[in-house]
Amino acid sequence: MSDRDPEAMMRRLEQMQAEAESMLAKFNELSEQLGAEAVEVRSEDGRIRVKLDAEGKVAEIGIDEYAMRMRQSLAPTIIALVEEASATHALKMAQMAQSLVGDRIDVMGMVGRDMPEHLRDRARDNLDG
C-alpha cells in the first residue's frame, strides 16, 4: 500500500471510524453495566454518606442528626469518605478503561499502584458490594 493511494487511505479511515464507533458503543454499554452515573459511600456506622456524580465531583453529603453532634470527628470523617469515594470512582473508571483496551495496557495496575493501600481496599470493597 502506497502512502499516496487515495483508495487505501479511504479504507484505512473507514476502518478507523468503525473501530472508534465500536469502542464508543462498548463504552456506553460498560457505562450502563457498571453504573457510571454515581458513586456513593457510607461511614462504617452509616451516619454519614458522600455521593459523587459521574464526573467524580461531590454531589451530596448526608449527615444524620447524631453525627452532627460529633463535632471533633465530623470533618475528618467527611474528608476520609470523600477520599474513599474518589478512589472508588477511579477504580470504576479504570475498570471501564481496562475493558476497552483489553490486555494492551494495565490500566487497573496503574491506577491501583498510585493509590494508598487502605483506600484501594475500601474502594474495591465498595465496587464488590
Secondary structure, 3 states (H helix, E strand, C coil): CCCCCHHHHHHHHHHHHHHHHHHHHHHHHHHHHHCCCEEEEECCCCCEEEEEECCCCEEEEEECHHHHCCHHHHHHHHHHHHHHHHHHHHHHHHHHHHHHHHHHCCHHHHHHHCCCHHHHHHHHHHHHC
